Amino acid sequence: MTTSDGGRALFRRAQRLRRPAEFREVYSKGRRVGNEMFAANILANDTGTARLGLSIAVRATGGAVGRNRVRRVIRESFRLHRHELPALDVVIGARAAARDASAAQLRAALERLWQRIAAP
C-alpha cells in the first residue's frame, strides 16, 4: 500500500480511539457486527476517517503474549484496510476462537469483518 507519507501506511494517533468516553459512546450508540473470531461495535464519526479501538480480553485470548499477538494482527489489518472504510469508529473485541487461531486465520476473519463493516 502506498500513501502520501513516503509509501508507508501508518497507524497514527488520530486513527485511534483513546479516551474511555469514546469507547462508551461507540458501545452505547453503535451497532454490532461480528464473526466467529471477532466482535465489532461501529458508530459513524465526523472526523472524516476510520478510527480503531481495541478491547481484547485476557479471558478470550489467554495471557499477555496471546493478547498482544491478536492486537498486532488487528492493528496491521486495520492499517492496510482503513482506506476502504467509511468514517467510522470501530471497537474490536476478540472471541475465544481467536486464542488458538493462526495469524492467517485471524487475518482472513478480519478481512471478512472489514467487508461487512464497509458494506452499506
N, C-alpha and C positions, 0 to 999 in steps of 0.2 A: 504494500500500500504506500502511495506517495502522498505527501501533504506539503503545505506551503512552508513548513519549518524544516527544510533540509532533507525531505524524503522520509522522515520518521513519524510514525503515528504515536503520539504521546498521550498519556493519561494525566491531564493537567488538573490542578486543584479546582478549577471552575467546572469540571466534568464529574465532580464527586459530591455526594450528599455527605455533609459533615456534622451538622447540628442535630441534636435529638428532636427538635421541633420539626425539622424537615422530614425525618423518618416518621414521626407521629402523624403528620399531615398525609403522607402517602398511605400509611396504614388505615387511617380513618376515612379518607375521601376517595382513595384509589380503587381500581378493580384488580381482581386477582386472576392470574393465568399461571399455568404450570404444566409440568410433565412428570415423568417417573423420577427424575433426579432433582429437579429444582422447582421452587415456587417463586413467583414474582408478583409484586404489587406494583402497579403502574398508575401514574397520575400525570396529566398534561401540565406543563410548566410554561412560564413566559420568558425563559432565558434564551430561547432560540436554539438550544442544543440539548441532547440527551445527557442526563446525569445518572450516575450509578451509586447505589448504596449497598453495602453488604451486611447481611445479618446471618452469619454462619454459626450455628450452634455446635458446641462440643458434642452434645448427645448424638447429633446426626452424622458427624464426620470423624469422631474419635478424638484423639489428643491434638496437641498443637501442630504436630507435623502434618497430620491429615487435613486439619482445618486450614492451615496455611497453603497446602498444595491445592485444595479446592479454590481458595481465594485467588491464588496466582492464575489458575486456569480461567476463572471467571473474568478477572481484570484483563487478561490478554484477549479473550474472546470479545469483550465489550470494546476494547480499544480498536480491534480490527473491524467491528461491525457498527460502531456508533454512527458512522456517516449514513447508514441505511435507515436509522431510526428517526422518528419524528421527535419533536421537542417534548420529551417525557422525563419524569423522574422515575427510576426503576430501582426497587429494593429487592434483591435476590436473596433467598434463603435456600439452603441445601436440605434435601431429604435423605433418609437413611441409605437409599440405594447409591448415593454418591460416595459413600465411605469406601466401598470395595471396587468402584469403577476405575477403569484405566483412564489416563488422560485423553485418549482418543474417544472413549465413550462419553466422557464429560463434555468434550468439545462438540460432539455430534448432538448431544442433548441440548446444549446451549444454542447451537445453530438452529435447531427446531424452535426453541423458545424465542429467539430473536425474530424469526419469521412470523410467529404468532403475534408477537408484540407489534411488529411493523405493519401487519395486515389491518386494514380499516375496520 
